[in-house]
Amino acid sequence: MNRNPSRGFTLVEMLIVIAILGIVLGIAAPNFTRYRDNANLKEAARDISSDIQLYKQRAIAENTNYEITFSGNTYDVNKGATPVVRGKRIGANNAAIVISSPYPGGKIELETRGTLKPSGELRLKHSRRGSEATITTSLTGRVRVTYAY
């Protein structure tokens, strides 16, 4: 048996592998950025809709009205006149997520029967991507989130 004593990769083979990796990463990076931006928008919309659902359930359980008030890019939650949450930032980890269309009247009232007033929409927009999330509430207490990329 005659074995070749020199093992390993040649410089040309290493350069080819590095070039292929560079091409693949160059193609994948923009797609990853788009995915991350859309995931951040979804996270912000789900956070708001889950807070609406949470405080709707608490209003029913505690037989006390709650109110979510939107101002700028933050919102407050009050239990009657008592503050529960102050200045919760929308898209807390991402400044590119902003309210593009405010909720009618700037606040949602969560009543003890599980109803919400007024009904309306809150639109969130990713300022770099232009994608939007719409949180729609109805008088009967239904909360729905839709996305437009």
C-alpha positions, 0 to 999 in steps of 0.5 A: 500500500502506497499512501500519500504522506501529505494530507489536508486542503490546498490553498485553491480548495480553501479559496473556492470554499470561502468564495462559495460561502461569501456568495451564499451569505450575500444572498441570504442576508437581505432575506434574514433582515426582512424576516427579522423586521417582520418578526419584530412587527408581529411581536409588537402586534401580538403583545398589544393584542394579548394585553387587550385580551388579558385585561379584558379577562381581568375586567370580567374576573375582577368585575372592574373596568379597565382602560388602555390609553394610547399616546405617541408610541406608548400605552398605559393600562388603568384599573378604574382610576388606578394605574396598572401599567405606565408607558409600555412602549410599542415594539419595545426592542425596535424603534422602527415600529410606530403607530401609523393610524391611532385607535379611535379616541385614543383609548379602549375601555374594557368592560366587566361584561367582556365588551370593548368600546369603542370598536376600531383599528390600531395600525402598526407600521415598520418604518423601514420595511413598510409592512403593517399590522392591523389590530381590530377590536369589535364591540363584542370583545373580539380582537383580530390581528392581520398583517400586510407585507 
